[in-house]
Amino acid sequence: MPITETHEIHNRRMGRNLGVGLTLLAFVAIVFFLTVSKIRNGGAMEGFDHTVRPSITEEAYE
Amino acid sequence: MSDFTANTSSPPQEATFGDYLALLKPRVMSLVVFTAFVGLMVAPQGVPPMVGFTAILFIALGGGASGALNMWYDADIDAVMKRTSGRPIPSGRVAPGEALGLGLWLSALSVVMLGLAANWFAAGFLAFTIFFYAVVYTIWLKRSTPQNIVIGGAAGAFPPMIGWAVATGGVSLESVLMFALVFMWTPPHFWALALFMKSDYDAAKVPMLTVTHGRPHTRKMILAYTLLLSPVAIAAGLTTIGGPVYLAAAVVLNLIFVKGGYDIWRRTEDAARADDYRTEKKVFRFSLLYLFLHFGALLVEAGLRSVGLGGW
């Protein structure tokens, strides 16, 4: 049988879930815009992954 | 018939989202945000706005995380103090373990995010600040020495240095002086509060200077610290972050603060009780303004420098 009546406790839980959801969304947005900002300001776009790539050879810097 | 039994009585233990926010001590966070922001803005190098915004946000979150750890450890003494008995843990709305978990996870998140957003020196500094507040102050000092406020004040003084480190990646005389300003300001600020909130600290058995060394001694120490604070505050005005506006503000504000310290020192306990600690309350309120205006003046100098004015 479904719960049809909303108790005050459900409102509190709804508020908490909404708060957590919005916080996570804000976190995703911050990471996204921080990444955009870093790349626009010349930050590294590829990390070192223990293999030689053309972009890290001496010729790439000449 | 249903296999679900609803408990219709309203359990007081159910926390709201606001209770978890309260664990982060938003009022302390506002001071952290402001001083870290000023530390970042007065630094000689700039950072992209989004990097600066993210850095300040996670410095604030780190401060909040240490606040949650403090509330977790201090729940027993919070419960007996009138001012803090309504906090989420002593009132039973948040379980101690939840506060501990929240504090630890947010500490880790804020340090890692600050490292990724700015640099790992600033991140390390934030980690040290959280450790200092949660462990050195809350766990080691607060209950064991009347110097708790003096040494613990360092935790609240680090944020402008972290803000500076976000921009410069290091430490310099200017950032050390900003630290010293908050560090030296903390004891007279809190002891003025302790003078008129005496029953609370007594009941919690926190070794406040007022309890261990007596109130006349506390009054003397307030005056001593306002006198020691003045040269530090004025010295900052003679460095690259200072200028005529800051120096003028610092001289006036320190004269008023020293006068306040002198007034507190001169008063007897009977006189203070007679007017319900009017002078102590006035000096406490002014101390908030004192810090805000010092950092505000540093911000004004930075603004003026950016348009070719200000500074020396």
Contacts between the chains, C-beta under 8 A, distances in Angstrom:
chain1	res1	chain2	res2	distance
A	1	B	2	4.5
A	1	B	4	6.9
A	3	B	4	7.6
A	3	B	6	7.2
A	7	B	6	7.6
A	7	B	8	7.2
A	7	B	10	7.7
A	8	B	10	5.8
A	9	B	10	6.8
A	9	B	11	7.0
A	9	B	14	5.4
A	12	B	14	5.1
A	12	B	15	7.4
A	12	B	16	5.3
A	13	B	14	7.5
A	15	B	16	5.5
A	15	B	17	5.2
A	16	B	15	7.3
A	16	B	16	6.6
A	16	B	17	4.9
A	16	B	20	7.8
A	18	B	17	7.4
A	19	B	17	3.2
A	19	B	20	7.7
A	20	B	17	7.5
A	30	B	54	5.9
A	30	B	57	7.1
A	33	B	50	5.5
A	34	B	50	5.7
A	34	B	51	7.0
A	34	B	54	5.1
A	34	B	116	7.7
A	34	B	117	5.8
A	36	B	50	7.6
A	37	B	48	5.1
A	37	B	49	7.7
A	37	B	50	3.6
A	37	B	51	6.1
A	38	B	48	7.9
A	38	B	51	7.3
A	40	B	48	7.8
A	41	B	48	5.0
A	41	B	51	7.8
